[in-house]
Amino acid sequence: MAVKVFLDEADMPKQWYNLGPDLPTPMQPPLGPDGNPVSPDMLTPVFPMNLIEQEVSQDSWIDIPEEVRALLYRWRPAPLHRAYGLEKALNTPARIYFKNESVSPAGSHKPNTAIPQAWYNKQFGIERLTTETGAGQWGSALSFASALVGLECKVYMVRISFDQKPFRKVMMETWGGTCIPSPSDTTEVGRKILAEMPDTPGSLGIAISEAVEAAVTDPTGKTRYALGSVLNHVMLHQTIIGLETKKQLAKINEKKVDVVIGCAGGGSNFAGLAFPFVKDKIEGADIDIIPVEPASCPTLTKAPFAYDFGDTAHMTPLMPMHSLGHKFIPPPIHAGGLRYHGMAPLVSAATRDGLLNPRAIGQIECYKAAVQFARAEGIIVAPETSHAVAATIQEAIKAREEGREKVIVFGLSGHGLMDLLGYEKYFAGELEDHYMSDDEVRESVKSMEGLPKP
Ligand SMILES: Cc1ncc(COP(=O)(O)O)c(C=O)c1O
């Protein structure tokens, strides 16, 4: 009756899993502005070649360098918990497990890729990283990783989150990073957007444009950009979550998983937990795999699979993904990390191939679930994570109604101790639900008109 399942450091996976080559339909390449596929060389001003090689790799398994493993040991392997308290509160026959990524120093799954990205950049002779952050989790994680490997780190933080979450900036500064609210007057793109929309709350798309510009315009050539989600190599690094989880379930003799759940913003924590199970599904296993997104940003559940830019100012290649259009400015719900207009091409492709069952949930139901979880299990989850908790509760109730002993595994992607403002507003009854209507989606996707189709 273990409450927590641990792995020895020696049992931490030695390779990451790459879903791309195993997908039934081959992945389509990113495209340049002329509509032709982007070659790896064209990405070199933005990323170091060792990470570009991972981005385009067709190998199913990629070794985790020994030095990267040594850095990950600071908190990994992460525990797998049995949610006995929640099971009891819901009176469900389901066995609920959660993989606890909140135990990392930055409080979320983001350091799983921040560490290797910083390490590969350092190996390549890079001295400085730029990035964007929504809720501040990724900016904190990259600042932490940069401190460990010895890089400078500059973070563009979406304006609304910068104002709502002042302590995230202090965390970044504690690890030696710099944090700038976006849009800012430090870039060409930022100045243009500020002139057009001085009061904009900002968006991840805008912050990405600023961070990419800051990297590619550094005259020393020693700055590169790092992205905390969406890209193939980020999904790859996060698979350590699901690979550990499978070992932990095997250790307690849990043979069959019925449901796997993760919240999805750009897709990385979901992919990290789910892709090793998607592999089983491709090989015939019967598993329901559910990415959960906010009803106010319904990328997988309502937006088309299209070619779109990853950012507002067209600095990135066109990527084949579910997208609400690169000009989408999301309503300011509190799950800052789930407000991206697109979705990882690998998660989008797996959805298109029928391997995933995406679901959208409104924020009030998510906070209600998070509070129930906190009172049953103790952990106050991040607003992003609350979407996974809400779907888990839905599934556990369904199992009760069906009288089935299902095994449900969800990803606890981060704690919410830096995000209590959302909880405060929930308790004060000040939160509103926003369900993006079909008309709003139609309007939003207009920014993709005229772009190539996958
Ligand atoms: C705790 C947490 N979970 C989930 C996400 C969503 O990102 P992704 O979909 O890449 O996991 C974020 C993003 O900031 C986050 O901070």
The ligand as a Gaussian input file, in Angstrom:
#p B3LYP/6-31G(d) Opt

LIG

0 1
 C        3.193000      24.060000     -14.017000
 C        2.963000      24.146000     -15.484000
 N        2.273000      23.184000     -16.086000
 C        2.035000      23.220000     -17.413000
 C        2.479000      24.254000     -18.200000
 C        2.139000      24.259000     -19.651000
 O        3.227000      24.066000     -20.500000
 P        3.432000      22.716000     -21.270000
 O        2.162000      22.432000     -22.007000
 O        4.560000      22.950000     -22.192000
 O        3.733000      21.660000     -20.273000
 C        3.223000      25.275000     -17.621000
 C        3.732000      26.382000     -18.449000
 O        4.188000      27.383000     -18.016000
 C        3.469000      25.222000     -16.231000
 O        4.151000      26.181000     -15.642000

